[in-house]
Amino acid sequence: MANEQLNAYQRTQQATLSGRELEAMAFTRAALKLEDAKKLTDKPADFGKALRFNHLLWTIIQADIVEPENKLPAELKANIMSLSIFVDKQTAKALRSRNGADLDTLININRNLAAGLRTKAEEAAAG
């Protein structure tokens, strides 16, 4: 199943938007879902759905990082993997606590990554 999702992700990246733009959209969507989930702490199923979506996104990122075709520098791959492990731990914490405040870190990470990816995509388009 995860392999199918990774393949779908990679096919989508090859569409009209650049990979960075698509990744920025995915991180933004995850952040928005998490923000909505902060209001749903009394609805465990909906709260969990947002966290599962975010976890799936990060699982796809993890899978992509270890692919031999991924040409990112080793140090950047290591940093992304470390961040994804932190996200996994923060996700587990939020699932256990069902506290909306535990989502803030995940929301900030996703928003910052989306902003950085958009900046890089704009620079690439301009230059």
Backbone as a chain_set.jsonl record, in Angstrom:
{"seq": "MANEQLNAYQRTQQATLSGRELEAMAFTRAALKLEDAKKLTDKPADFGKALRFNHLLWTIIQADIVEPENKLPAELKANIMSLSIFVDKQTAKALRSRNGADLDTLININRNLAAGLRTKAEEAAAG", "coords": {"N": [[0.823, -1.192, 0.0], [1.868, 1.323, 0.883], [3.874, 1.564, -1.009], [2.39, 1.839, -3.344], [1.231, 4.307, -2.824], [3.493, 5.902, -2.716], [4.332, 5.668, -5.373], [2.15, 6.901, -6.62], [2.45, 9.458, -5.603], [4.916, 10.163, -6.762], [4.215, 10.102, -9.495], [2.402, 12.184, -9.538], [4.097, 14.304, -8.974], [5.317, 14.648, -11.399], [3.556, 16.019, -12.896], [2.094, 19.111, -14.072], [2.879, 21.046, -12.155], [5.851, 21.932, -10.352], [7.978, 19.662, -8.53], [8.709, 20.731, -6.058], [6.724, 22.667, -5.681], [4.461, 21.052, -5.496], [5.102, 19.557, -3.215], [5.146, 21.629, -1.352], [2.433, 22.305, -1.401], [1.358, 19.947, -0.348], [2.43, 19.908, 2.271], [1.25, 22.248, 3.211], [-1.46, 21.566, 3.067], [-1.524, 19.484, 4.94], [-0.877, 20.946, 7.246], [-3.125, 22.616, 7.409], [-5.138, 20.703, 7.834], [-4.336, 19.766, 10.33], [-4.629, 22.094, 11.828], [-7.408, 22.366, 11.724], [-8.014, 20.066, 13.148], [-7.309, 20.744, 15.718], [-9.557, 21.885, 16.705], [-11.148, 19.758, 17.037], [-10.8, 18.086, 19.2], [-12.591, 16.79, 20.805], [-13.608, 14.91, 19.185], [-12.408, 12.092, 18.582], [-11.98, 10.411, 16.282], [-11.91, 12.149, 14.056], [-9.85, 13.852, 14.83], [-7.752, 12.031, 14.877], [-7.675, 11.345, 12.141], [-6.567, 13.599, 10.87], [-4.007, 13.573, 11.967], [-3.136, 11.101, 11.0], [-3.086, 11.632, 8.241], [-1.031, 13.537, 8.132], [1.038, 11.96, 9.12], [1.201, 10.031, 7.106], [2.067, 11.624, 4.95], [4.639, 12.311, 5.891], [5.73, 9.772, 6.046], [5.881, 9.088, 3.365], [7.748, 10.984, 2.554], [9.955, 10.063, 4.028], [10.322, 7.562, 2.803], [11.01, 8.373, 0.237], [13.439, 9.66, 0.666], [15.272, 7.615, 1.14], [15.507, 6.343, -1.244], [17.54, 5.222, -3.939], [17.573, 6.828, -6.219], [17.203, 9.365, -5.312], [18.704, 12.388, -5.268], [19.536, 14.221, -3.389], [21.879, 15.89, -1.231], [23.837, 13.972, 1.101], [23.986, 14.934, 3.747], [21.748, 16.627, 3.9], [19.714, 14.764, 3.477], [20.021, 13.263, 5.828], [19.333, 15.191, 7.739], [16.654, 15.663, 7.076], [15.605, 13.147, 7.58], [16.058, 12.973, 10.344], [14.382, 15.037, 11.217], [11.954, 13.962, 10.395], [11.737, 11.766, 12.077], [11.468, 13.071, 14.519], [8.974, 14.264, 13.987], [7.407, 11.954, 13.825], [7.511, 11.121, 16.531], [6.306, 13.314, 17.788], [3.798, 13.159, 16.658], [2.857, 10.728, 17.725], [2.761, 11.493, 20.397], [0.74, 13.466, 20.305], [-1.422, 11.905, 19.468], [-1.749, 10.299, 21.717], [-2.308, 12.177, 23.748], [-4.408, 13.752, 22.8], [-4.535, 16.454, 22.785], [-4.975, 19.604, 21.555], [-2.983, 21.542, 21.562], [-0.663, 20.115, 21.273], [-0.411, 19.825, 18.599], [0.615, 22.096, 17.538], [3.433, 22.272, 17.108], [3.803, 20.464, 14.989], [2.236, 21.704, 13.034], [3.642, 24.114, 12.703], [6.132, 23.17, 11.735], [5.331, 22.008, 9.279], [4.258, 24.269, 7.958], [6.516, 25.973, 7.813], [8.253, 24.412, 6.242], [6.737, 24.301, 3.873], [6.735, 27.013, 3.159], [9.486, 27.408, 2.711], [9.913, 25.635, 0.574], [8.299, 26.812, -1.377], [9.63, 29.234, -1.736], [12.073, 28.338, -2.793], [11.108, 27.187, -5.161], [10.114, 29.432, -6.471], [12.492, 30.881, -6.802], [13.855, 29.154, -8.509], [12.203, 29.259, -10.756], [12.5, 31.906, -11.466], [15.17, 32.124, -12.01]], "CA": [[0.0, 0.0, 0.0], [2.728, 2.495, 0.939], [4.573, 1.634, -2.285], [1.433, 2.398, -4.301], [1.086, 5.726, -2.497], [4.725, 6.553, -3.14], [4.274, 5.754, -6.838], [1.166, 7.938, -6.961], [3.109, 10.73, -5.258], [5.931, 10.445, -7.774], [3.518, 10.423, -10.747], [1.833, 13.523, -9.377], [5.202, 15.252, -9.059], [5.69, 14.84, -12.794], [2.491, 16.796, -13.548], [2.468, 20.462, -14.487], [3.565, 21.766, -11.089], [7.154, 21.373, -10.007], [7.974, 18.823, -7.34], [8.731, 21.587, -4.871], [5.403, 23.278, -5.52], [3.56, 19.999, -5.017], [5.441, 19.258, -1.828], [4.674, 22.769, -0.559], [0.987, 22.156, -1.285], [1.074, 18.829, 0.557], [2.709, 20.35, 3.636], [0.225, 23.228, 3.567], [-2.7, 20.826, 3.299], [-1.38, 18.793, 6.223], [-0.959, 21.963, 8.304], [-4.528, 23.03, 7.517], [-5.879, 19.602, 8.472], [-3.97, 19.757, 11.741], [-5.277, 23.258, 12.448], [-8.813, 21.993, 11.905], [-8.08, 19.023, 14.175], [-7.21, 21.382, 17.03], [-10.926, 22.186, 17.12], [-11.88, 18.491, 17.063], [-10.25, 17.207, 20.234], [-13.681, 16.0, 21.376], [-13.967, 13.916, 18.167], [-11.153, 11.355, 18.384], [-11.795, 9.881, 14.926], [-11.512, 13.249, 13.179], [-8.535, 14.276, 15.308], [-6.819, 11.01, 14.402], [-7.569, 11.404, 10.675], [-5.611, 14.65, 10.517], [-2.674, 13.092, 12.329], [-2.762, 10.03, 10.067], [-2.73, 12.259, 6.969], [0.298, 14.12, 8.305], [1.982, 10.847, 9.253], [1.364, 9.448, 5.764], [2.931, 12.545, 4.199], [6.017, 12.168, 6.358], [6.185, 8.431, 5.674], [6.246, 9.186, 1.951], [9.021, 11.733, 2.514], [10.985, 9.134, 4.506], [10.558, 6.551, 1.766], [11.687, 9.029, -0.886], [14.808, 9.998, 1.077], [16.16, 6.448, 1.092], [15.566, 5.817, -2.614], [18.829, 5.496, -4.586], [17.415, 7.878, -7.228], [17.141, 10.664, -4.648], [20.031, 12.99, -5.45], [19.845, 15.221, -2.366], [23.133, 15.633, -0.51], [23.687, 13.055, 2.237], [23.726, 15.694, 4.978], [20.355, 17.079, 3.854], [18.9, 13.566, 3.702], [20.104, 12.932, 7.259], [18.563, 16.196, 8.468], [15.236, 15.412, 6.812], [15.248, 11.924, 8.296], [15.988, 13.326, 11.774], [13.157, 15.81, 11.406], [10.801, 13.068, 10.247], [11.665, 10.966, 13.307], [10.867, 13.964, 15.504], [7.556, 14.381, 13.633], [6.777, 10.694, 14.244], [7.371, 11.142, 17.992], [5.323, 14.348, 18.121], [2.508, 12.619, 16.239], [2.462, 9.754, 18.745], [2.413, 12.264, 21.598], [-0.563, 14.099, 20.075], [-2.432, 10.844, 19.455], [-1.977, 9.87, 23.101], [-2.848, 13.245, 24.592], [-5.6, 14.37, 22.191], [-4.453, 17.864, 23.157], [-4.761, 20.413, 20.36], [-1.715, 22.277, 21.663], [0.419, 19.236, 20.807], [-0.349, 19.895, 17.137], [1.255, 23.347, 17.114], [4.782, 22.015, 16.581], [3.647, 19.838, 13.667], [1.727, 22.743, 12.133], [4.752, 25.042, 12.413], [7.106, 22.476, 10.878], [4.766, 21.901, 7.932], [4.151, 25.616, 7.358], [7.866, 26.453, 7.498], [8.746, 23.659, 5.084], [5.99, 24.75, 2.7], [7.239, 28.342, 2.794], [10.821, 27.234, 2.138], [9.784, 24.998, -0.735], [7.757, 27.808, -2.306], [10.701, 30.187, -2.025], [13.009, 27.674, -3.715], [10.443, 27.026, -6.462], [10.084, 30.761, -7.095], [13.859, 31.21, -7.21], [14.173, 28.319, -9.672], [11.425, 29.772, -11.889], [13.036, 33.226, -11.828], [16.562, 32.087, -12.433]], "C": [[0.869, 1.259, 0.0], [3.477, 2.674, -0.382], [3.667, 2.228, -3.359], [1.279, 3.902, -4.083], [2.331, 6.501, -2.923], [4.748, 6.707, -4.659], [3.296, 6.823, -7.291], [1.746, 9.318, -6.696], [4.122, 11.107, -6.338], [5.304, 10.784, -9.123], [2.951, 11.834, -10.699], [2.917, 14.583, -9.495], [5.562, 15.573, -10.509], [4.625, 15.613, -13.563], [2.997, 18.206, -13.813], [3.188, 21.258, -13.41], [4.924, 21.128, -10.834], [7.018, 20.522, -8.753], [7.946, 19.649, -6.068], [7.377, 22.228, -4.623], [4.397, 22.259, -4.988], [3.836, 19.64, -3.561], [4.979, 20.383, -0.912], [3.166, 22.682, -0.354], [0.639, 21.043, -0.305], [1.325, 19.22, 2.015], [1.683, 21.38, 4.104], [-1.092, 22.526, 3.879], [-2.648, 20.1, 4.642], [-1.495, 19.779, 7.38], [-2.403, 22.414, 8.504], [-5.375, 21.954, 8.191], [-5.582, 19.548, 9.969], [-4.596, 20.939, 12.478], [-6.757, 22.978, 12.693], [-8.96, 20.979, 13.038], [-7.974, 19.615, 15.577], [-8.596, 21.679, 17.587], [-11.733, 20.903, 17.338], [-11.387, 17.546, 18.158], [-11.328, 16.363, 20.903], [-14.185, 14.941, 20.393], [-12.707, 13.126, 17.805], [-10.926, 10.847, 16.966], [-11.321, 10.979, 13.977], [-10.132, 13.783, 13.545], [-7.47, 13.317, 14.77], [-6.629, 11.033, 12.894], [-6.533, 12.438, 10.248], [-4.184, 14.206, 10.829], [-2.218, 11.971, 11.401], [-2.378, 10.595, 8.702], [-1.321, 12.827, 7.053], [1.356, 13.018, 8.397], [2.248, 10.188, 7.9], [2.279, 10.323, 4.91], [4.389, 12.357, 4.604], [6.581, 10.777, 6.068], [6.616, 8.409, 4.211], [7.575, 9.919, 1.798], [10.17, 10.819, 2.949], [11.339, 8.106, 3.436], [11.325, 7.147, 0.594], [13.159, 9.302, -0.566], [15.752, 8.815, 0.902], [16.262, 5.827, -0.3], [16.917, 6.158, -3.245], [18.755, 6.637, -5.619], [17.392, 9.278, -6.615], [18.544, 11.254, -4.619], [20.345, 14.096, -4.441], [21.171, 14.885, -1.697], [22.878, 14.79, 0.751], [23.35, 13.795, 3.53], [22.275, 16.178, 5.03], [19.407, 15.903, 4.081], [18.868, 13.207, 5.187], [19.276, 13.912, 8.085], [17.061, 15.981, 8.289], [14.78, 14.169, 7.57], [15.142, 12.196, 9.796], [14.713, 14.101, 12.082], [11.934, 14.902, 11.323], [10.647, 12.161, 11.467], [11.062, 11.802, 14.431], [9.369, 14.111, 15.253], [6.808, 13.115, 14.045], [6.515, 10.693, 15.756], [6.313, 12.158, 18.424], [3.917, 13.893, 17.743], [1.992, 11.624, 17.266], [2.036, 10.463, 20.028], [1.022, 12.876, 21.453], [-1.681, 13.069, 20.049], [-2.772, 10.382, 20.866], [-2.722, 10.932, 23.898], [-4.198, 13.781, 24.118], [-5.705, 15.848, 22.581], [-4.112, 18.671, 21.91], [-3.445, 21.167, 20.378], [-0.535, 21.434, 21.183], [0.548, 19.231, 19.284], [0.426, 21.116, 16.652], [2.633, 23.137, 16.506], [4.704, 21.42, 15.178], [3.167, 20.861, 12.635], [2.852, 23.685, 11.737], [5.795, 24.412, 11.499], [6.582, 22.436, 9.444], [4.697, 23.255, 7.239], [5.522, 26.157, 6.963], [8.464, 25.722, 6.302], [8.042, 24.098, 3.809], [6.502, 26.107, 2.225], [8.62, 28.237, 2.149], [10.778, 26.614, 0.753], [9.245, 25.981, -1.77], [8.824, 28.823, -2.705], [11.686, 29.594, -3.022], [12.399, 27.513, -5.095], [10.393, 28.356, -7.2], [11.464, 31.171, -7.597], [14.241, 30.418, -8.475], [13.448, 28.828, -10.91], [11.987, 31.1, -12.37], [14.428, 33.128, -12.448], [16.812, 31.09, -13.474]], "O": [[0.635, 2.168, -0.797], [3.693, 3.801, -0.826], [4.115, 3.023, -4.186], [1.207, 4.673, -5.04], [2.232, 7.618, -3.429], [5.139, 7.755, -5.173], [3.573, 7.567, -8.232], [1.549, 10.241, -7.486], [4.167, 12.258, -6.772], [5.803, 11.661, -9.828], [3.009, 12.581, -11.676], [2.679, 15.651, -10.059], [6.06, 16.661, -10.799], [4.777, 15.838, -14.764], [4.202, 18.456, -13.777], [4.042, 22.081, -13.738], [5.119, 19.936, -11.072], [6.048, 20.655, -8.006], [7.247, 19.312, -5.113], [6.932, 22.322, -3.479], [3.578, 22.58, -4.127], [2.91, 19.443, -2.775], [4.477, 20.126, 0.183], [2.672, 22.953, 0.74], [-0.29, 21.191, 0.49], [0.523, 18.9, 2.892], [1.292, 21.379, 5.272], [-1.761, 22.863, 4.856], [-3.623, 20.107, 5.393], [-2.14, 19.482, 8.386], [-2.854, 22.576, 9.638], [-6.23, 22.261, 9.022], [-6.481, 19.31, 10.776], [-5.042, 20.8, 13.617], [-7.292, 23.315, 13.749], [-9.925, 21.033, 13.801], [-8.5, 19.038, 16.528], [-8.786, 21.72, 18.803], [-12.881, 20.963, 17.779], [-11.545, 16.33, 18.043], [-11.023, 15.333, 21.505], [-15.082, 14.164, 20.722], [-12.022, 13.453, 16.837], [-9.791, 10.851, 16.49], [-10.415, 10.75, 13.174], [-9.34, 14.125, 12.667], [-6.425, 13.742, 14.275], [-5.528, 10.767, 12.411], [-5.718, 12.177, 9.363], [-3.267, 14.439, 10.042], [-1.04, 11.898, 11.052], [-1.448, 10.096, 8.068], [-0.51, 12.623, 6.15], [2.437, 13.136, 7.819], [3.384, 9.829, 7.59], [3.166, 9.813, 4.225], [5.268, 12.256, 3.748], [7.786, 10.629, 5.867], [7.612, 7.774, 3.866], [8.425, 9.518, 1.003], [11.228, 10.802, 2.32], [12.513, 7.819, 3.199], [12.196, 6.491, 0.022], [14.019, 9.185, -1.438], [16.917, 9.003, 0.55], [17.027, 4.885, -0.503], [17.39, 7.285, -3.097], [19.746, 7.325, -5.864], [17.548, 10.268, -7.33], [19.456, 10.686, -4.018], [21.317, 14.832, -4.617], [21.542, 13.714, -1.609], [21.823, 14.898, 1.377], [22.522, 13.333, 4.315], [21.647, 16.142, 6.087], [18.412, 16.033, 4.794], [17.812, 12.887, 5.733], [18.593, 13.509, 9.026], [16.292, 16.105, 9.243], [13.687, 14.149, 8.136], [14.226, 11.696, 10.449], [14.048, 13.847, 13.086], [10.988, 15.058, 12.095], [9.524, 11.826, 11.844], [10.243, 11.307, 15.206], [8.578, 14.085, 16.196], [5.692, 13.196, 14.559], [5.433, 10.313, 16.204], [5.518, 11.887, 19.324], [2.953, 14.212, 18.439], [0.82, 11.668, 17.64], [1.059, 10.07, 20.666], [0.215, 12.81, 22.381], [-2.773, 13.328, 20.554], [-3.931, 10.108, 21.178], [-3.656, 10.621, 24.636], [-5.025, 14.208, 24.923], [-6.795, 16.409, 22.691], [-3.078, 18.444, 21.282], [-2.852, 21.408, 19.326], [0.476, 21.976, 20.736], [1.514, 18.691, 18.744], [0.846, 21.171, 15.497], [2.967, 23.757, 15.497], [5.449, 21.824, 14.285], [3.642, 20.877, 11.5], [3.0, 24.019, 10.561], [6.288, 25.068, 10.581], [7.299, 22.785, 8.506], [5.041, 23.371, 6.063], [5.67, 26.739, 5.888], [9.105, 26.336, 5.45], [8.684, 24.25, 2.77], [6.681, 26.323, 1.027], [8.891, 28.904, 1.151], [11.522, 27.021, -0.139], [9.692, 25.98, -2.917], [8.912, 29.221, -3.867], [12.087, 30.256, -3.979], [13.09, 27.683, -6.1], [10.605, 28.406, -8.412], [11.595, 31.739, -8.682], [14.87, 30.954, -9.387], [14.018, 28.831, -12.002], [11.953, 31.387, -13.566], [14.81, 33.937, -13.293], [17.947, 30.945, -13.929]]}, "num_chains": 1, "name": "protein.A"}
